[in-house]
Amino acid sequence: MIRLENVCKSFRTPTGEKVVADNITMTFPRGLSIGLLGRNGAGKSTLMEMIAGQTSPDRGRVVRRGSISWPVGFSGSFHKDLSGAQNVRFVARVYGVDTDSLLDFVAEFADLGGHLHSPVRTYSSGMKSRLAFAVSIGIPFDTYLVDEVTSVGDAHFRGRSHAMLQYRLRNAGAIVVTHSLKQLRSLCDAAIILENGRLTFFDDPELAIASHKANLVD
């Protein structure tokens, strides 16, 4: 379960103040996959960062219950001088999962071959993305935070990523940011729209999609 309690967040920009969260209070039920829609620049990624604990709200608080992933596919925390395998083992120890099992999963899923034992600083952006997704999805969480992650890699890897995410969501919830309405329909049980710092919840993703499209033509 994730709950936002009177959460406020804004930024100063050259054109004035940008409000991401305007006193938001909302509960994200455990086990439900929820799509997050909004215009470009509405603050969806910032909201996800607050939920993940990577960014603090200006006011209010985020209450988390159960295990919650970091944004799936995020590679910014990898130590560049360590190999991919060493990074995987480090993450496994931090999250209390079996190191050998996670490494075996990542080796098979990311399909990096011998590069898995090379320093991450030698990886291309695509290789880092594959490693990051495999590590993220290789750990069973109660809730996954997903921000356009299955758009990385070639078509084959994207297909495998989407299928693995669907498999994990059989027994977990998620908050999903995606510009792909097809992906939202296939992954999400409900949806919310972020508009002008406010969140609106929809039990039916189709109603959220219709409202989001109307916002885009305003």
C-alpha positions in Angstrom: 0.0 0.0 0.0 1.2 3.5 -0.9 -0.6 6.6 0.5 0.1 10.2 -0.3 -1.0 12.5 2.6 -1.3 16.2 1.8 1.6 16.0 -0.6 2.8 19.3 -2.1 5.7 19.7 -4.6 6.6 22.6 -6.9 9.6 24.0 -8.8 10.6 27.5 -9.9 11.1 27.8 -13.6 12.1 30.7 -15.9 8.4 31.1 -16.7 7.1 30.8 -13.2 6.3 28.2 -10.6 5.5 24.7 -11.8 3.2 22.8 -9.5 3.5 19.0 -9.6 1.5 18.2 -6.5 -1.1 20.5 -5.0 -2.0 19.0 -1.6 -2.6 15.5 -2.9 -4.1 12.8 -0.7 -4.7 9.4 -2.3 -4.2 5.7 -1.5 -2.8 3.3 -4.0 -4.2 -0.1 -2.9 -1.8 -3.0 -2.7 -2.1 -5.5 -5.5 -3.6 -3.1 -8.0 -1.9 -2.1 -11.2 -2.5 1.6 -11.8 -1.7 3.6 -14.9 -0.5 7.2 -14.4 -1.5 9.5 -17.3 -0.8 13.2 -17.8 0.5 15.8 -20.3 4.2 16.0 -21.0 5.7 18.1 -18.2 2.8 17.4 -15.8 5.2 15.9 -13.3 4.6 12.2 -13.6 8.2 11.2 -13.2 8.6 13.6 -10.2 5.6 12.0 -8.6 7.1 8.6 -9.2 10.4 9.7 -7.6 8.5 10.9 -4.5 6.7 7.6 -4.3 10.1 5.8 -4.6 11.7 8.0 -2.0 14.2 9.5 -4.4 12.7 13.0 -4.1 11.1 14.5 -1.0 7.8 16.5 -1.1 7.9 20.1 -0.1 5.1 19.3 2.4 3.1 16.3 3.4 4.3 12.7 3.4 4.4 9.5 1.5 3.5 6.4 3.5 4.8 3.0 2.1 3.7 -0.5 3.3 5.2 -3.6 1.8 8.2 -3.9 -0.6 8.3 -1.3 -3.3 10.8 -1.3 -6.2 12.9 1.5 -7.3 11.8 2.7 -10.8 12.1 -0.4 -12.9 15.0 -0.2 -15.3 16.7 2.7 -13.5 20.5 2.2 -14.0 21.8 5.4 -12.3 22.8 3.5 -9.1 25.1 1.1 -10.7 28.8 1.4 -9.8 30.5 2.0 -13.1 33.8 0.5 -12.1 32.2 -2.8 -10.9 31.1 -5.4 -13.4 27.5 -6.1 -14.1 27.7 -9.3 -12.1 29.2 -7.5 -9.1 26.5 -4.9 -9.2 23.9 -7.6 -9.3 25.4 -9.3 -6.2 25.5 -6.0 -4.4 21.8 -5.3 -5.1 20.9 -8.8 -4.0 22.6 -8.4 -0.7 20.9 -5.0 -0.1 17.4 -6.4 -0.8 18.0 -9.7 1.0 17.6 -12.0 -1.9 19.7 -15.0 -3.0 22.7 -13.7 -4.9 23.3 -16.7 -7.1 19.6 -17.0 -8.0 19.4 -13.3 -9.0 22.6 -13.5 -10.9 21.4 -16.6 -12.8 18.2 -14.8 -13.7 19.9 -11.6 -14.9 22.5 -13.6 -16.9 19.7 -15.4 -18.8 17.3 -12.5 -19.2 19.7 -9.6 -20.0 21.7 -11.9 -22.4 24.9 -9.9 -22.1 27.2 -12.8 -22.4 30.7 -12.2 -21.3 30.0 -8.5 -20.9 28.2 -9.3 -17.6 31.6 -9.7 -16.1 33.0 -6.4 -17.6 32.9 -3.0 -15.9 29.5 -1.2 -16.4 31.4 1.8 -17.6 32.2 -0.2 -20.8 28.5 -0.8 -21.5 26.4 0.9 -24.2 23.2 2.6 -23.1 21.3 -0.4 -24.4 23.3 -2.9 -22.4 22.8 -0.9 -19.3 19.1 -0.7 -19.9 18.9 -4.5 -20.3 20.9 -5.1 -17.1 18.8 -2.6 -15.2 15.5 -4.1 -16.3 16.7 -7.6 -15.5 17.9 -6.7 -12.0 14.7 -4.7 -11.3 12.3 -7.4 -12.4 14.4 -10.3 -11.0 13.4 -9.3 -7.4 9.8 -10.0 -6.4 8.3 -6.8 -5.0 4.8 -6.1 -3.7 4.6 -3.0 -5.9 6.6 -2.2 -9.0 7.2 1.4 -10.2 7.4 1.4 -14.0 8.3 4.5 -16.0 8.3 3.8 -19.8 10.7 0.9 -19.1 9.5 -1.6 -21.7 10.4 0.9 -24.5 14.1 0.0 -24.2 16.0 -2.4 -26.3 15.1 -4.1 -29.6 11.7 -5.5 -30.4 12.6 -8.9 -29.1 13.8 -7.6 -25.8 10.8 -5.3 -25.4 8.5 -8.2 -26.0 10.2 -10.3 -23.4 10.2 -7.4 -20.9 6.5 -6.8 -21.3 5.8 -10.5 -20.9 7.9 -10.7 -17.7 6.3 -7.6 -16.3 2.8 -9.1 -16.9 4.0 -12.3 -15.1 5.2 -10.4 -12.1 2.0 -8.4 -11.9 0.0 -11.6 -11.4 1.1 -11.4 -7.8 2.0 -7.7 -7.3 0.7 -4.2 -8.0 2.3 -1.4 -10.0 2.2 2.2 -10.8 2.8 2.5 -14.5 3.8 5.6 -16.5 3.6 5.0 -20.2 2.7 6.9 -23.4 1.5 3.7 -24.9 -2.2 3.3 -24.4 -1.9 -0.3 -25.6 0.5 -1.0 -22.9 -1.6 0.7 -20.3 -4.6 -1.4 -21.3 -2.7 -4.6 -21.1 -1.0 -3.9 -17.7 -3.4 -1.8 -15.7 -6.5 -2.5 -13.7 -7.2 1.2 -13.1 -5.7 4.6 -13.9 -5.1 8.1 -12.5 -4.6 11.4 -14.3 -2.1 14.1 -13.0 -3.4 17.5 -14.2 -2.5 20.8 -12.7 -1.1 19.2 -9.5 -4.2 17.2 -8.8 -4.8 13.4 -9.2 -8.1 11.9 -10.4 -8.7 8.2 -9.9 -10.6 6.1 -12.5 -11.7 2.5 -11.8 -11.9 1.9 -15.5 -8.7 2.6 -17.5 -10.9 3.4 -20.6 -12.6 6.3 -18.8 -9.1 7.6 -17.8 -7.9 7.4 -21.4 -10.9 9.3 -22.7 -10.5 12.0 -20.1 -6.7 12.2 -20.8 -7.4 12.6 -24.6 -9.9 15.4 -23.8 -7.2 17.2 -21.7 -4.8 17.1 -24.6 -7.1 19.0 -26.9 -8.0 21.7 -24.4 
